[in-house]
Amino acid sequence: MLPANRRSITIETADGLNLIGEVATPIGNRSASVLCLHPLPTAGGMMDSHILKKAANRLPAMAGLEIIRFNTRGTTSEAGTSDGTFGEGITEKHDVEAAINYCFNEIAVEKLWVLGWSFGTDLALKYARDPRIQGLILLSPPLRTSETSDLEFWAEDGRSITALIPEHDDYLKPKEAAEAFRIIPQITLVNVDEAKHLWVGEPSVYRVLTEIVRLMAPGKLPLPTES
């Protein structure tokens, strides 16, 4: 864990739930902020899922990026459990909208990107439509609950979307992803050789963090490697 200003947060949703989270802010200049939407909680996904936790541990110091993580309703991590119960990706609409508002109103972000991983990519595509957001980063998108209308929204909207597609993904491999996302002309598909859905292993972690920084703070590349 590299140096950063870290603090616990509580996000209140429109339907009265309290969601737990954490903000990791650079000690120096903040080049951008990233709101992280975690993988499927019924499969173990949470705000501490390893890519998100490593982003929070490293990127504030390495790239000047502020990382904001939280547990969606009913999700548990080491920090505790958010109120409510899993909503099958439907009632989580309140969670995403509340988290975005919290970022602007309480954290006073200036440039906010939304990063979703697996289940979190569907939440991003469906609910992270706030016009103040810079764009989306999608890790291992399964397109499990996203509908054609969601993709059409982003196609018409025109904001930046980057999707990292693992070669050996369990749900949507590069060929299928190219076909599924063809509707969005501005999307950048980054096919990652040898990677899997969960991005296990330091080479996969380094690649994901590099692509995040390439989009938001390219002057900070290459990222240092750990011994």
C-alpha positions as MATLAB code, in Angstrom:
seq = 'MLPANRRSITIETADGLNLIGEVATPIGNRSASVLCLHPLPTAGGMMDSHILKKAANRLPAMAGLEIIRFNTRGTTSEAGTSDGTFGEGITEKHDVEAAINYCFNEIAVEKLWVLGWSFGTDLALKYARDPRIQGLILLSPPLRTSETSDLEFWAEDGRSITALIPEHDDYLKPKEAAEAFRIIPQITLVNVDEAKHLWVGEPSVYRVLTEIVRLMAPGKLPLPTES';
ca = [
       0.000    0.000    0.000;
       1.559    3.273   -1.172;
       0.940    6.630    0.527;
      -2.445    8.341    0.087;
      -5.048   10.124    2.137;
      -7.581    7.398    2.947;
     -10.932    7.751    4.652;
     -14.069    5.701    5.150;
     -17.305    7.034    3.671;
     -21.021    6.308    3.990;
     -23.268    6.863    0.980;
     -27.028    7.240    1.531;
     -29.288    6.045   -1.268;
     -32.602    7.533   -2.347;
     -34.397    4.536   -0.829;
     -32.774    5.048    2.565;
     -29.853    2.618    2.648;
     -26.347    3.322    3.928;
     -23.534    1.978    1.749;
     -20.002    1.716    3.113;
     -16.963    2.740    1.126;
     -13.498    4.258    1.055;
     -11.798    7.115   -0.750;
      -8.058    7.068   -1.480;
      -6.917   10.553   -2.503;
      -3.432   11.471   -3.752;
      -1.292   13.396   -1.308;
      -0.254   15.684   -4.166;
      -2.196   16.822   -7.210;
      -5.352   14.937   -8.205;
      -5.451   14.398  -11.963;
      -8.793   12.540  -12.034;
     -11.127   10.431   -9.894;
     -12.376    6.898  -10.485;
     -15.603    5.461   -9.050;
     -15.321    1.656   -8.920;
     -18.273   -0.715   -9.345;
     -17.347   -4.179   -8.117;
     -18.058   -7.695   -9.485;
     -21.104   -9.804   -8.631;
     -21.560   -9.947   -4.833;
     -23.258  -13.352   -4.931;
     -20.015  -14.680   -6.456;
     -17.758  -12.938   -3.935;
     -17.458   -9.530   -5.588;
     -17.004   -6.509   -3.296;
     -15.140   -3.215   -2.985;
     -12.006   -5.164   -1.961;
     -11.984   -7.361   -5.085;
      -8.302   -7.482   -5.908;
      -8.050   -5.210   -8.967;
     -10.050   -2.479   -7.226;
      -8.100   -2.752   -3.988;
      -4.768   -2.698   -5.809;
      -5.891    0.348   -7.777;
      -6.668    2.083   -4.480;
      -3.375    0.951   -2.978;
      -1.187    2.089   -5.872;
      -2.706    4.623   -8.257;
      -3.057    7.634   -5.941;
       0.728    7.631   -5.462;
       1.752    6.305   -8.867;
      -0.546    8.368  -11.078;
      -2.300   11.026   -8.999;
      -5.645    9.245   -9.390;
      -8.280    9.309   -6.675;
      -9.949    5.915   -6.219;
     -13.464    5.681   -4.757;
     -14.812    2.252   -3.831;
     -18.011    1.133   -2.128;
     -20.089   -1.962   -1.446;
     -23.424   -2.122   -3.234;
     -26.484   -3.047   -1.172;
     -26.111   -6.183    0.907;
     -22.439   -6.595    0.006;
     -19.793   -7.384    2.629;
     -16.066   -6.637    2.729;
     -13.478   -6.280    5.477;
     -14.817   -2.787    6.188;
     -18.325   -4.122    6.883;
     -21.652   -4.685    5.150;
     -23.782   -2.192    3.268;
     -27.471   -2.015    4.178;
     -30.116   -3.860    2.195;
     -30.091   -7.001    0.091;
     -28.805   -7.885   -3.356;
     -31.175   -6.469   -5.962;
     -30.255   -8.566   -9.020;
     -28.736   -5.467  -10.629;
     -32.081   -3.627  -10.548;
     -32.321   -1.759   -7.231;
     -28.560   -1.165   -7.477;
     -29.602    1.713   -9.743;
     -30.083    3.706   -6.529;
     -26.605    2.724   -5.352;
     -24.852    3.877   -8.515;
     -26.738    7.161   -8.695;
     -26.145    7.879   -4.999;
     -22.439    7.116   -5.334;
     -22.068    9.443   -8.311;
     -23.839   12.251   -6.479;
     -21.653   11.635   -3.416;
     -18.539   11.965   -5.557;
     -19.577   15.377   -6.818;
     -21.324   16.747   -3.742;
     -19.152   15.409   -0.909;
     -15.774   14.597   -2.434;
     -15.902   17.506   -4.889;
     -14.456   15.528   -7.767;
     -13.580   17.472  -10.890;
     -13.067   14.741  -13.508;
     -14.951   11.544  -12.662;
     -14.636    8.276  -14.553;
     -16.685    5.179  -13.723;
     -14.904    1.840  -13.764;
     -16.986   -1.322  -13.698;
     -15.749   -4.901  -13.414;
     -17.968   -7.788  -14.573;
     -21.334   -7.199  -12.791;
     -20.123   -3.636  -12.299;
     -19.910   -3.108  -16.069;
     -23.625   -3.785  -16.408;
     -24.320   -1.320  -13.600;
     -22.162    1.251  -15.378;
     -23.798    0.795  -18.776;
     -27.312    0.905  -17.334;
     -27.074    3.516  -14.589;
     -23.904    5.636  -14.818;
     -25.447    8.089  -17.267;
     -24.930   11.278  -15.275;
     -23.779   13.944  -17.766;
     -21.004   15.051  -15.409;
     -19.103   11.760  -15.896;
     -16.146   11.763  -18.289;
     -16.656    8.191  -19.508;
     -16.576    4.490  -18.661;
     -13.954    1.788  -18.265;
     -15.282   -1.757  -18.501;
     -13.283   -4.748  -17.222;
     -14.479   -8.167  -18.429;
     -17.969   -7.027  -19.472;
     -20.347  -10.038  -19.570;
     -23.322   -8.036  -20.893;
     -25.463  -10.154  -18.591;
     -28.209   -7.616  -17.882;
     -27.331   -4.756  -20.246;
     -29.859   -4.386  -23.044;
     -29.571   -3.080  -26.575;
     -31.194    0.147  -25.421;
     -28.347    0.686  -22.956;
     -25.755    0.313  -25.687;
     -27.788    2.606  -27.934;
     -27.776    5.262  -25.230;
     -23.977    5.315  -25.140;
     -23.715    5.203  -28.902;
     -25.830    8.350  -29.151;
     -24.201    9.950  -26.104;
     -20.724    9.745  -27.600;
     -18.685    9.764  -24.397;
     -15.524    7.708  -24.098;
     -15.821    3.991  -23.331;
     -12.855    1.646  -23.042;
     -13.446   -2.076  -22.547;
     -10.719   -4.554  -21.579;
     -11.566   -7.988  -22.951;
      -9.580  -10.994  -21.662;
      -8.565  -13.561  -24.255;
      -9.846  -16.381  -22.032;
     -12.888  -14.648  -20.561;
     -15.592  -16.945  -19.203;
     -18.441  -14.884  -20.644;
     -17.461  -12.569  -23.509;
     -14.300  -13.269  -25.481;
     -12.755  -10.758  -27.928;
     -14.581  -11.979  -31.050;
     -17.968  -11.953  -29.337;
     -17.219   -8.601  -27.697;
     -16.420   -7.007  -31.062;
     -19.789   -8.108  -32.380;
     -21.754   -7.173  -29.254;
     -20.260   -3.685  -28.962;
     -20.366   -2.883  -32.673;
     -23.356   -0.656  -31.956;
     -21.130    1.826  -30.051;
     -18.868    3.517  -32.628;
     -16.633    5.337  -30.144;
     -15.817    2.336  -27.946;
     -12.187    1.235  -27.674;
     -11.860   -2.521  -27.257;
      -8.559   -3.600  -25.702;
      -8.042   -7.326  -26.190;
      -5.629   -8.707  -23.600;
      -3.773  -11.905  -24.493;
      -3.565  -14.664  -21.871;
      -5.840  -12.774  -19.458;
      -8.879  -14.297  -17.742;
     -12.124  -12.862  -16.377;
     -10.712  -12.330  -12.878;
      -7.388  -10.795  -14.003;
      -5.399  -13.061  -11.682;
      -1.633  -12.553  -11.508;
       0.590   -9.504  -11.371;
       1.010   -9.190  -15.172;
      -2.775   -8.908  -15.538;
      -3.008   -6.416  -12.671;
      -0.226   -4.296  -14.168;
      -1.950   -4.305  -17.565;
      -5.291   -3.180  -16.134;
      -3.712   -0.406  -14.061;
      -1.656    0.697  -17.070;
      -4.766    1.005  -19.254;
      -6.535    3.046  -16.564;
      -3.588    5.437  -16.334;
      -3.185    5.573  -20.117;
      -6.709    6.959  -20.330;
      -6.606    9.428  -17.425;
      -2.981   10.356  -16.747;
      -0.834    9.172  -19.666;
       2.080   11.321  -18.570;
       2.545    8.988  -15.590;
       3.384    6.001  -17.794;
       5.141    3.660  -17.639;
       4.068    2.648  -14.159;
       6.874    1.398  -11.950;
       7.021   -2.347  -11.446;
       7.170   -3.872   -7.993;
      10.120   -5.997   -7.000;
];
